[in-house]
Amino acid sequence: MKIHEFQAKELFQKAGVTVLRHMVARTKEEAAAAYDELGTPLAVVKAQIHAGGRGKGTIVEVPDQHGVQLVQSREEAAQVAANLLGNTLVTIQTGVEGKVVNQVLIEEGCDIARELYLGIVLDRAVQQPVLMCSTEGGVEIEKVAEETPELIHKEHFDPSYGLQSYQVRKLCQKLGIEGASVRIADRFMKALCRLYVNSDCSLVEINPLVVTSEGDIIALDAKVSFDSNAMYRQKEIAEYRDLSEEEAMEVRAAEAGLSYIKLDGNIACLVNGAGLAMSTMDIIKLHGASPANFLDVGGGADKDQVTEAFRILLSDPNVEAVLVNIFGGIARCSTIANAIVAASQEIGFEIPLVVRLEGTEVEEGRRILEESDVDIITATDLTDAATKVVAAISG
Amino acid sequence: MSILINENTKVICQGITGNAGTFHTRGCRDYGTQMVGGVTPGKGGQDVDGIPVFNTVGDAVAATGANATMIFVPAAYTADAILEAIDAGIQVIAAITEGVPVLDMVRVYEIVRERDVALIGPNCPGLITPGECKIGIMPGYIHNKGSVGVMSRSGTLTYEAVWQTSNEGLGQSTCVGLGGDPIVGTSFIDLLKLYEVDEQTESILMIGEIGGTAEEEAAAYVAEHVTKPVAAFIAGRTAPPGKRMGHAGAIISGGKGTAAEKVKALEAVGIEVAVSPADMGAAVVRAIAKKA
């Protein structure tokens, strides 16, 4: 689960991680008032969306407006806020459709001596969280990792014990943090690692992390996301969820217990199991067409879920055919077959439907489909299914 | 022989009185697995179809001599259930439950790596030695006793692979579903070690997917230590970056964990990679021919 920068900074403040004074505005008047309230001649206005690359991103409606801008007067603050609010910001991470800006963050300026990078993620290979730092702040860290991996310094930590002071000292040495700043870094980094563990984060990222001329250490940016599996025990954080940032159909699918991700092809697929669902997308591509989605109906899919799955798939106007691929395990082919028949009676299919069933109760499932009056193209195996569904859209 | 489990394995189910626990305990027993007991705290003394229920894993082990468990308790209690099983001396633990917080698994793993225990999962279908012992939720009848060791990060895609190897007339030695989470108890490498020395296993099929670097690590291990033919398939060539594809662990992040990278690493060490998911069984046959 992702949250906004202003929410992440709220968490930072509670955890004892230094951020600059800032306010959130939802109108240009609020932005002007926030500028006055902050009272510093230089401030920055930042669009709040769940995607990175905002500084270089541009507003569709006001093409020369970027998602992050320095301002030096209340009028300028109001103008930039007006350009951003209610408009669509496109960044390298949003895709061409972009995201609508519903709020902006206005933050006081600061005296930047150095820009560093700090991130905490789970290192799957080591099976522990890892704190990563780099002197190359303010730029794309993926690029640094690719081109100059030696400039990224890592310290793993056990969640039960947290980050240790000697680890902070090692990192400070590599980052060129000296004198009184080392003690500040110690408090700062330990607090972030505690936040990562206590809040069940999956990512904490500060880029840039700023060292000021006075030697203070400040989180200029804040990006935090969470382990969705742990939200049952993170009630306060779950409140931060902003549904307007998520794909509406993906939210609807999740509510029905389905795992759905929209893609930009024209063959919809309905599959049981995540691995088989990905493979079904892959085989569609291998046969020269493009999948319209990833959809895993799960092991215990019933008639209502399958019907809802079809509604979601068919709501995508790009979809020209549907491929159902079920390998029954827990899920019985007969249940799925009954659900297909019921869904077709309820929704009605106007586009080709290719069905491949295998596994538990496959004979019964095939019989149900044959005896129904639903117009179905049956397939015997994966290749047959892919061939038939691709032929259906090109024929 | 086979790996991890066989006809002598005695299995309990933690969470036996829940719907899923009861259903799959019956399924495993009907397959022929020695289901010797179950555990649900507070329900000790009851039974499920004549299978005794105990309050603790320790009680169950003392009374039945169980050496394997399958866990169906809710996600919030899964870490605790795994630790209880380890504490009671259980050697093979299959955690079927989906949705376990990843930091719970980080902590559990600290214990697992210090003990002589095989934790399979969480978020997995379990494991099966065809004709001898099934611990988990897979449909038993698609499996045939045979020579292919199948290991996979997926559930239903494993069934597909098993079905294809059965159709090729090869059958399986032991099939293990590792689970779809970012941190799982048993890795491809752990299983490669076991398959390599297992007499029944003559070839190995590895089914990976996007996210993490488990396949790359396995490829490096195969190059150094595995003499048996290895075939592989990687799911998610068409998956978009930054999106979690159903499994918590199936995500391309920061441009890392793509199918292309994994396929490249596997092919570089001579592993026969199936391009299509329909080609997994045939890929095993090609891998065997290549080594012959």
Chai-1 contact restraints between the chains, C-beta under 6 A:
chainA,res_idxA,chainB,res_idxB,connection_type,confidence,min_distance_angstrom,max_distance_angstrom,comment,restraint_id
A,L122,B,P182,contact,1.0,0.0,6.0,A-B,restraint_1
A,R124,B,P182,contact,1.0,0.0,6.0,A-B,restraint_2
A,R124,B,G212,contact,1.0,0.0,6.0,A-B,restraint_3
A,A125,B,T213,contact,1.0,0.0,6.0,A-B,restraint_4
A,Q127,B,Y109,contact,1.0,0.0,6.0,A-B,restraint_5
A,Q127,B,I183,contact,1.0,0.0,6.0,A-B,restraint_6
A,E142,B,G254,contact,1.0,0.0,6.0,A-B,restraint_7
A,E142,B,G255,contact,1.0,0.0,6.0,A-B,restraint_8
A,P159,B,L103,contact,1.0,0.0,6.0,A-B,restraint_9
A,P159,B,V106,contact,1.0,0.0,6.0,A-B,restraint_10
A,D200,B,P101,contact,1.0,0.0,6.0,A-B,restraint_11
A,D200,B,L103,contact,1.0,0.0,6.0,A-B,restraint_12
A,D227,B,P101,contact,1.0,0.0,6.0,A-B,restraint_13
A,D227,B,V102,contact,1.0,0.0,6.0,A-B,restraint_14
A,N229,B,G99,contact,1.0,0.0,6.0,A-B,restraint_15
A,N229,B,P101,contact,1.0,0.0,6.0,A-B,restraint_16
A,A230,B,P101,contact,1.0,0.0,6.0,A-B,restraint_17
A,S259,B,G246,contact,1.0,0.0,6.0,A-B,restraint_18
A,I261,B,K243,contact,1.0,0.0,6.0,A-B,restraint_19
A,N272,B,T156,contact,1.0,0.0,6.0,A-B,restraint_20
A,G273,B,G155,contact,1.0,0.0,6.0,A-B,restraint_21
A,G273,B,T156,contact,1.0,0.0,6.0,A-B,restraint_22
A,A274,B,M245,contact,1.0,0.0,6.0,A-B,restraint_23
A,A274,B,G246,contact,1.0,0.0,6.0,A-B,restraint_24
A,A274,B,H247,contact,1.0,0.0,6.0,A-B,restraint_25
A,G275,B,S154,contact,1.0,0.0,6.0,A-B,restraint_26
A,G275,B,L157,contact,1.0,0.0,6.0,A-B,restraint_27
A,G275,B,E209,contact,1.0,0.0,6.0,A-B,restraint_28
A,G275,B,A235,contact,1.0,0.0,6.0,A-B,restraint_29
A,L276,B,T156,contact,1.0,0.0,6.0,A-B,restraint_30
A,L276,B,L157,contact,1.0,0.0,6.0,A-B,restraint_31
A,M278,B,A235,contact,1.0,0.0,6.0,A-B,restraint_32
A,M278,B,G236,contact,1.0,0.0,6.0,A-B,restraint_33
A,M278,B,A239,contact,1.0,0.0,6.0,A-B,restraint_34
A,M278,B,M245,contact,1.0,0.0,6.0,A-B,restraint_35
A,S279,B,L157,contact,1.0,0.0,6.0,A-B,restraint_36
A,S279,B,A235,contact,1.0,0.0,6.0,A-B,restraint_37
A,S279,B,P277,contact,1.0,0.0,6.0,A-B,restraint_38
A,M281,B,T238,contact,1.0,0.0,6.0,A-B,restraint_39
A,D282,B,R237,contact,1.0,0.0,6.0,A-B,restraint_40
A,D282,B,T238,contact,1.0,0.0,6.0,A-B,restraint_41
A,I283,B,S276,contact,1.0,0.0,6.0,A-B,restraint_42
A,I283,B,P277,contact,1.0,0.0,6.0,A-B,restraint_43
A,K285,B,T238,contact,1.0,0.0,6.0,A-B,restraint_44
A,L286,B,S276,contact,1.0,0.0,6.0,A-B,restraint_45
A,F294,B,M245,contact,1.0,0.0,6.0,A-B,restraint_46
A,D296,B,G246,contact,1.0,0.0,6.0,A-B,restraint_47
A,F327,B,T156,contact,1.0,0.0,6.0,A-B,restraint_48
A,F327,B,Y159,contact,1.0,0.0,6.0,A-B,restraint_49
A,F327,B,E160,contact,1.0,0.0,6.0,A-B,restraint_50
A,G329,B,M138,contact,1.0,0.0,6.0,A-B,restraint_51
A,G329,B,P139,contact,1.0,0.0,6.0,A-B,restraint_52
A,G329,B,Y159,contact,1.0,0.0,6.0,A-B,restraint_53
A,I330,B,I137,contact,1.0,0.0,6.0,A-B,restraint_54
A,G359,B,P139,contact,1.0,0.0,6.0,A-B,restraint_55
A,T360,B,P139,contact,1.0,0.0,6.0,A-B,restraint_56
A,L382,B,P277,contact,1.0,0.0,6.0,A-B,restraint_57
A,L382,B,A278,contact,1.0,0.0,6.0,A-B,restraint_58
A,T383,B,A278,contact,1.0,0.0,6.0,A-B,restraint_59
